[in-house]
Amino acid sequence: MAQHRIVVVGGGFAGLSVINGLKGTEADITLVDRRNHHLFQPLLYQVATTVLATSEIAWPIRRLFRTRREVSTLLDEVTGVDRLAKTVSLRSGAVLPYDTLVLGTGARHAYFGHDEWEGVAPGLKTLEDATTIRRRILLAFERAELTDKTLEADALLTFAIIGAGPTGVELAGMIGELANNILPPEFRKIDTRRTRVLLIEAGPRVLPAFSEDLSEYAKTALGKLGVDVRLGQAVTAITEEGVTIGDSFVPCRTVVWAAGVQASPAAKWVDAPADRAGRAQVGQDLTVEGDNDVFVIGDTALVNQVNGKPVPGIAPAAKQQGAYVARVIKARLEGKAAPAPFRYRHQGSLATIGKRAAVIDFGRIKLTGALAWWIWGLAHIYFLIGTRSRLAVAWSWLWIYLSGQHSARLITQKETLKSDP
């Protein structure tokens, strides 16, 4: 009898959780991903802000499953799904048959109808995004050191972060830390403490998913790092010369987008209804309506909690969904009753602000300041893959804490200093 064929698309938290949960199952598993590495996205901003190296938060997928003979890995991209024929079409021209299909293809940044902004204001979802942003941040300081024009130097030393969710807050805090505490002794002509960091949010407060008191703490902590927080103000234009906030133009050479996301085309592949962000609507067993053999999970899926609110697009939710799908598939293969409907268990919200401050919301327990920062760090180290990564990240953070120096301030892509970022 032929082995049950499981195709998992996406090597993120959701996809890996499915495969890890299927260990020991009698099935052939094929993992398809456009990149050869699994990425720990919660720390991606630390690569962008020179704290960590890329190798400390990413791992080759093939290495992760080198001892799992039932798992095959393909470096390819899905172009479509035929649910009737039960096949997946790939960019290379290959066609994969499946008995069970799991789509965990994640999301990218969305510009609310202004896709032309992407070239000037990159988002932060991949290692390439992180190294691009890191290069632009570091080159801005280098160019400011070269210019004799005061207005040009001011524009170069102005950084705009659009969106005040965890990514925006963490980016703004670390750029402020870099400018105020790390770089000043290293430049001779400019004073990097003149740096202006704008955090722009169309909503009424930063970290809107957190309680109001924690949001207010985060805003105050950002202010201590010199971050200029603009709330209730939308960006109306972005060019290489700067950003327009409402009707006010701010000269600025480095802009980072952290305001919105758009799901992958998975809903279109399987002809499933989707919300405005492109997330496929799935049932409480995380399958597509009318097809129990197709699961959609992670940032690609829209599934509601018991309270009617959508499950948030965060790593713990993706992991829980992946583990649940693995249990469902296992039960089917073993002829057992299906598990109870998926239920998301919120484990808390965490965000860091600079080097020694963070906010943590565990519901009844809320923490701020240095203690929250240490707990935040320990939690992230715990969820990293492998002892080597945990030790490397722990050492990098300890070194920064003791010495005040970032170890990953490398401009790795070739670019002339006279060109615009």
N, C-alpha and C positions, 0 to 999 in steps of 0.2 A: 504493500500500500504506500502511495506517495506521501511524502511529508507535507504537512500543512505549510503553505507559503505565506509568510507575513512580510509585507513591505512597509518600512517605516521611513517617512520622508521628513528629514530635518534632524540634525544632530545636536539640538539644543537641550535644555533641561527636560522638556517634555519627552522628546524622542529617546534620550538616553535612559530616562526613568522607565519607559516601556521595556526597552531591551534588558535593562538590569532586572526588572521584575519578571522577565520570562526565562531567566536562567534555569536550566534543568528541564525546560519544556521540550517535548518532541516536535520540533518545527524547524523549518528553514527560514532564517531571518535575513532580509536584505535592507541595509541602511543606505539611503541616498542623501547626499548633501552637496551643496555647491562649493563648500570649503572643506579642507582636509582636517579641520580642527574643531573641537568643542570649546566654546568661549564662556568664561565666567563673567557675564555681562554686568553684574552689580559693581564690579571693580574696573570697568572699562574707562570710567572717567579718570581713574588714577594713572592710567597709561597716557591719557590725553594731557594730563597736568604734570607729567614728568616724575611721578612718584614710583611707578612700577614699570618693569620691562614687559614687553608683549609675551615673552615665554613664561612669565609668572602667572598669567591668567588664562592661558590657552594650552590645549593638549591635543596631539595628533589622535584622531578618532581611531585609526588602525591600531595604535598602541593600546588604547583603552580596551579593545576587544581582541587582542592578540591571542588570548587563551580560549576564546569562545569559538570553536570550530564551526558552530552552526550559524555564526554571524558573518555575512559578507558585506563589505563596504564599497560603495561606488561613488567616485567623485564626479558628479553629474548634476543636471538640473532638470526638474520636471517641467514638461510643457503641456501636459494634459492627462486626463483620466477618462477611460471608457468604462463606465460602471456596468454596462451590459456585458461587454467582453471580459470585464475584470482585468484590465491591463492598465499600466502606467507608461506613458510615452516620455522619453528622455531627450534632452538636447542633442546627445550624440547620435540619435537615431535608434537606440536600443528600445525595446518594448519589454516591460516586466510583467509577467502574469502574477496575480495575487489571489489568495483566498481571503485574507484580511488585510486591509489597508489602513494605516495610521498616518494622518497628516499633522505634522507639528512644525510648520514652516515659518512660524514667527511673524514679525512685523518690521516695517521700515518707518522712517520718519515721514510725516505728511505735512504739506505746506499750505493746506486749506485753499487750494486752487491757484497757488503761486509757485508752481514747480520751478519757475525761472530763478527763484531764490536759492535753490540748492547749491549751485556753484559758488555762491558768495557766503552762504550760511550753512555749512555742513552739519548734519545731525550726528548722533553718536550711537551707532548700533553694531559696528564691526571693528575689527582691529585696524582696517584701512582707514575708517573714520577717525579712530583715536590717534593714529600716527599723523594723519593730515592735520588735525586740530593741534596736536603737539607742535608740529612744524610751524604752523601759522603763529602760535603763541610765542615760540622762541624767536622766530624771525622778526616779529614785531619789535621786540626789544633790541635785536641786533640792528635793525634799520633805524630805529630811533637814535641809537648810538652814532650812526653814520651821518644823519641829516643835520644841516645847519639851520633848518627852517623850524621855528618854534611851533607854528600851527601844524606842520606836518608831524613833528614829534608828538604833539598832543593827540593827534588823531591816531597815531601808531600806538600810543600808550592808553588808548581807550578800547575796552573789550565789552562787547554786548552779548549777553546770554538771554535768549528769548524763551521764556517758559520757566516757571518757578516751582516745578515739581521736584522730586528728589534729585534727578540728574542736573537740573539747572542750578539748584541750591548748592549741590556738591561741587559742580564746576566753578561757580562764582566764588565759593569759599576758598577753594584751592588756588585759583588764580590770584585772589587777594593775598593768600598766604605766601605764594611765590614772589609776588611783587614787593610785599612789605617786609618779609623776614628772610627770604632765601637769596634774592638777587642783589640787594643794595651794595654789598661789599665788592661785587664783581665787575661793576660798570664804573667807568671813570668820568664820562661826559654827562650822562643822564642820571637822574635820581629816580630809580624805579618806584619809589614810594609815591611819586606823582601819578602813578597808574590809576586810571579810573575804570572801575568795573561796574557795568550797568546790568542789573537783573530785572528784566521787563516781563510783567505778567498782566494779562488782560483781566484776570479775575481779581477778587478783593483781597486775597492773602496768599502768602507763600505756603508751600506744602499743604494744599487744600485737603488732602486725604487724612491729615493729622488733625487732632483736636485744636481748637482755637488758641489755647494757652501755649501749646508747643509751637504752633505757627508763629506766634508773637515772639517766643524765645528765639526761634531761628532767625527771624527778621532782625532782632536786636543783635544777635551774635554776628550776623553778616555785616551789620553796620559797624561793629568794632573792627572788622577786617577791611573797612573802607569801601564796602560794596554799597552802591547807590541802588536801592530797591524802588522800582517804579510799579505801583499796583494800580489796577483799574485802567490801564493804558495799553492799547493795542498797537502793534507795529503795522504801519500801512505801506511801507516801502523799504526795500533793502537793495543797496547798490555797493559797488566796490569802494565808494567814497564814504558810506555811512548808512545809518538807519534813520527812518522817519517814524517818530512815535506820535501818533495822532497827526497834528500839523507841524510838529517841531522836528527839525532835522538835527541829528547829532553826528559830527564827523567821527568816523570810526573805521579802522581798517581790519578788525577781526571780529567776526560775528559767528556765534554758535547757536544752532537751532535745537531747542529742547522742549518744543511746545506741543507736538502732536505725533500720532503714529497712524500708519495705514497697514492693515493686515496683508499678507501675501494673497495671491489670486486663488487660493485653495477653494474658496466658495464657488468660484466660477468653474474650476476644474470638475467639481462634483455636482454642479447645478443645484446648489443649496441656497436658500434665502440668506441674506446677509444684512448687517446694519450699515450705517453710514461709514464706519471705519473699515468695512470690508470683512468683518469677522463672520464666519459661517455660524448660523444658528443650529445648535445641536440639542438633542434631548438630554434627559438626566442620566442616561447611560453613555453620553458623549458620542453617540452615533448620529449620522445624518438621517433625517426623516425619510422613511421608506427604504433604508438600506442598512441593515444591522452589521454589514461587513466593512463599513467605512466609518472610521473614527476621526474626529477633528479635535485637536487639543492645543493647549497653550495659548499664546497671543493670537492665534489664528481662529480661535473658537469663541463664540458668545454663548455662555451658559449662565443661568441665573442661580443665585443663592436662595436659601429658604426665605430670606426677607425680601426677595424680588429684585435685589440689586445684582448687577453682573459680577461674576467672579473677576477680581482685578488681574490685570496683565503683569504679574510679578513672578519671580522665579519659584517661590514656594507653591504658588497655585499651579504652575506648569508641572512641577514635580509631583504634586498630589494627583493631578489628572493623569499623568503618565503611569503612576503606580496603580491607579484605579483601572485603567484600560488593560494593563498587564493582568490584573486579577480577573477581569471579565474574560479575556482571551483564554487564560488558563482554565477557568471554570468550563468554558465551552469545550475545549480540547479534552478535558477529563470527564465530560458528561455530568458535571455538577450543576447545581442551581446557580443562577446568576447572582452576583453580589447585590446588595441594596443600592438604590440610585446614588450617584455621586453626590457627596456633600463636602463642600470646601470648609476647611478649618483654618481660620485666620490665626496666624502665629505671632502677629505683631508687625508694626511698621517701624523702620529704622532709617535714619538719614544722618549723615555727618556734615559738619560745617567747619572746614579748616582742619587744623592739626590736633586740637585738643577739645573740640566741642561736638556734640551730637544730640539728637533727640530720639527717644524710643517711646513707642506707644504700644503697651501690652494690654490695652483696655483699661482695667482698673489700676494698673501700675504704669506710671509715666516717669521717665527719667530724662534729665538734661545734663549738659556739662561734661566734665572729664570722665566721670563714672560711666555715663552713657557711651562716651567715645571708646572706652576700654571694652565694654560689653559688645558694642558694635564690631570692634576689631576681632574679638574672640569668636563671635558668631560667624563672621565672614571667613576666618581662618578654618573654622570647623567644617564649613561646607565646601572648601577647596578640595580638588581631587589630588590625592597622593601626598605622602609625607614630604617629599622634596618641595612641592609647591607651598605647602604650609610653612615649612621652615624658611623658604626663600622670602615669602611675603612677610612673615613675622620678623625676620631679620631686617628687611627693608624698612618696615615701620619703626622698629626699635632704633635703627640707625638714624632715621629722620628725627625721631623724638629726642634722641640724645645729642645729635650733632647739628640738627637744623639744616641738613643738606639732602637734596633730592639726588638720587643716583642715576636717573634715566633721562637726563637733559641732553638728548642727542637729536640733532637734525639729520634724519636719515635719508630723506629724498632730496635729490639734486634740484636746486632752484637758485637762481641768481639773486643776489641781495637787492638789485635794483628793480626787480619786478614786484607787482602787487601780490599779496597773499592769495 
